[in-house]
Amino acid sequence: MDKKRVIVVGGGITGLSAAYYLQKEAAQKSLPIEVLLIEASDRVGGVIQTVKKDGFVIEKGPDSIIARKTSGIQLIEELGLKDKVISNTAGKSYILVKGKLHTMPEGSFMGIPTRVTPFAVSGLFSPLGKLRAAADFVLPKGAPQTDQSLGGFFRRRLGNEVVENLIEPLLAGIYAGDIDNLSLMSLFPNFYEMEQEHRSLVVGLKKTMPKPPKPAGGAKKQPARKGMFISLTTGLEEIVIQLEKRLAGSIVKGTGVTEIAQHNDGYQVTLANGSVEMADSVIVATDHFHAQQMLSKYSFMDVFKAMPATSVANVAMAFPKSAIKKDIDGSGFVVSRNSDFRITACTWTHKKWPGSTPEGMALLRCYVGKPDDQAAVNMSDAEIVKLVLTDLNKTMNITEEPLFHVITRWNKSMPQYTVGHKERMAKVKSSLAAELPGVYLAGSSFEGVGIPDCISQGKGAVSKVLDFLQQ
Ligand SMILES: Cc1cc2nc3c(=O)[nH]c(=O)nc-3n(C[C@H](O)[C@H](O)[C@H](O)COP(=O)(O)OP(=O)(O)OC[C@H]3O[C@@H](n4cnc5c(N)ncnc54)[C@H](O)[C@@H]3O)c2cc1C
C-alpha cells in the first residue's frame, strides 16, 4: 500500500483526538499513513484553556468531564494522566428562582424527578405546579415524531413550572440556548424512547437509572460523595498539552484552511498563508461556520449557514474567603429566566474543585450571555465585573472587589442543535459520502457538544478514514 496522507482540520479536542488515535492505529498496525493536523490559531486545544495565576487553576472554557461517558477517562489514562484525575465534590447545588436560592430536589436527573418526596416538599414549585408535574404518571404518551423541541416535550409531560424553575435553567446552563428551539432527538433521544416505552418519564427514569450505592455496613452517615464529573489537578489543558506532545512534528499552527477541493483521486487543501497540502482523506473538526466556508462549493453544506451558535462570557473572580460574608454550603447555582439576574450560572469553584484554589481564598466562576442577552458578552471587562458583582451580591454579600478577574468571551462557540438537527446531519453525511468520499465532519457542531462526545467523534472519524483508505 502506498503511503496515504490524512489531514485533520482544527486542533480542538476533536481534531487532536482524531489525529492522536489515527497516529496510534497506524503505528500499532504498521499502516503506511501520515497525519497532518492544521490549526488556524497559534495554539491547539480550542475552547479548552487553563490559566494558572497566584496558585489558582482557572478554566477559561470547560471545567469538567462527565465520568459516565468513558471516552474522556480512557483518553486521560492513555495519556498517562491517571494520577492527576480528580472528582468534583458532590455538594449541594442550587437553582435561583424569582431571586431566591432553592436546593436542587434530590433524585432529579436533568430536572426530572425520580423520587416523589423531595419534589413534593420542594419550595421550587407551587402546589398547582406539583400537581401538574404529577400528571406525568397518567398522561398518554405523545404521538411518534421524528423530532420535537426539548421545551415542548418537557412542558407537555411535566408542565410549565417544572420546566421554567428547574429543567430550563439546568439545560440552558449546559447548552446556552433556548430549550424551546433545541432538538430532543439530538440532545436527549433517550427521553423520547423512555416516553414511548414507559409513557411516564418519572417511571421510565426510575426503572432505567442506576441505583446509588448503599452506605457500607449499614452506616447511617454517608462518607463524602464523589461527584459525577472529573478534571485534572493541573487543569483540563493538560490533556491538550499531552496530545500535542504526542503529535509533535505533525501539527501546523497559525494558518487556517480556506478551501478543500477534489484533486485527482484525493483532496487539495488550501491554507490561508497560500500554501497547499495534498491529502487522501480529510477530517474537518472545526465549527460548522468554518466547515461550510472551506467547502462552500458544495451546496449541501449551506445548511450550516443557518445553524445558530450562541456566545457566552466566562467570568472568573478571585477573593479572599473573608470577603464573602454570606457563605453558602454547596458548589454553585444556575439561574432561572424568571429571576432578575443577568448571570446565568455561578460555580463556587473553590468548593467544587478544592485543589484549584489556595487556602483561605475563594474562586467564583460565572457565565453571562443568555440567548436573549447576547449583548452582555461584548460589554467591557469593567462593566461585566460590575454586572456579575451586582448579581452575586443579591445572594452572597461580597464586601470587596475581586483580587483579580479573568474574563473570556466565547463568540458563537455554543452550537445550537435546533429541532431537525439530526435529520439535517444525516442528509449532509450522505451528500458528503456521495460527493466527497473520504471527507468527514466531527466535533461539537455536529454530533454532541460534551468533551467525551467530541473525543468519540474524533475516534469515530478515524474508523471511517481507515475503512475508506483500506477499500
Ligand atoms: C465556555 C464553554 C464551556 C464548556 N463547558 C464544558 C464542560 O464543562 N464540559 C464539557 O464536556 N463540555 C463543555 N463545553 C463543550 C466542549 O468544551 C466543546 O464542545 C469542545 O471542547 C469542542 O471541541 P471541538 O474540538 O469540537 O471544537 P473547538 O474547541 O472549537 O476547536 C475547533 C478548532 O478549530 C480551529 N479552526 C477553526 N477554523 C479553522 C480553519 N479554517 N482551519 C483550521 N483550524 C480552524 C479553531 O481555531 C479551534 O481550535 C464547553 C464549551 C464552552 C464554549
The ligand as an ORCA input file, in Angstrom:
! r2SCAN-3c Opt
* xyz 0 1
  C     -17.436     28.142     27.625
  C     -17.642     26.674     27.407
  C     -17.764     25.813     28.494
  C     -17.929     24.453     28.287
  N     -18.001     23.610     29.367
  C     -17.980     22.275     29.169
  C     -17.782     21.371     30.256
  O     -17.621     21.778     31.417
  N     -17.754     20.042     29.977
  C     -17.879     19.552     28.697
  O     -17.847     18.328     28.499
  N     -18.026     20.385     27.644
  C     -18.059     21.714     27.857
  N     -18.141     22.570     26.788
  C     -18.226     21.996     25.435
  C     -16.867     21.463     24.948
  O     -15.814     22.053     25.654
  C     -16.698     21.744     23.474
  O     -17.844     21.328     22.771
  C     -15.489     21.028     22.873
  O     -14.320     21.277     23.628
  C     -15.335     21.471     21.428
  O     -14.226     20.848     20.857
  P     -14.003     20.898     19.293
  O     -12.641     20.361     19.025
  O     -15.116     20.222     18.582
  O     -14.111     22.426     18.896
  P     -13.186     23.683     19.298
  O     -12.646     23.531     20.648
  O     -13.998     24.866     18.956
  O     -11.968     23.568     18.284
  C     -12.089     23.862     16.921
  C     -10.724     24.312     16.434
  O     -10.778     24.527     15.018
  C      -9.972     25.652     14.741
  N     -10.359     26.191     13.418
  C     -11.460     26.924     13.110
  N     -11.443     27.220     11.793
  C     -10.342     26.657     11.273
  C      -9.791     26.605      9.967
  N     -10.383     27.196      8.916
  N      -8.643     25.918      9.770
  C      -8.025     25.304     10.805
  N      -8.498     25.347     12.072
  C      -9.648     26.002     12.295
  C     -10.232     26.604     15.884
  O      -9.215     27.578     15.993
  C     -10.264     25.632     17.056
  O      -9.000     25.456     17.642
  C     -17.989     23.941     26.959
  C     -17.883     24.800     25.861
  C     -17.698     26.158     26.078
  C     -17.535     27.087     24.888
*
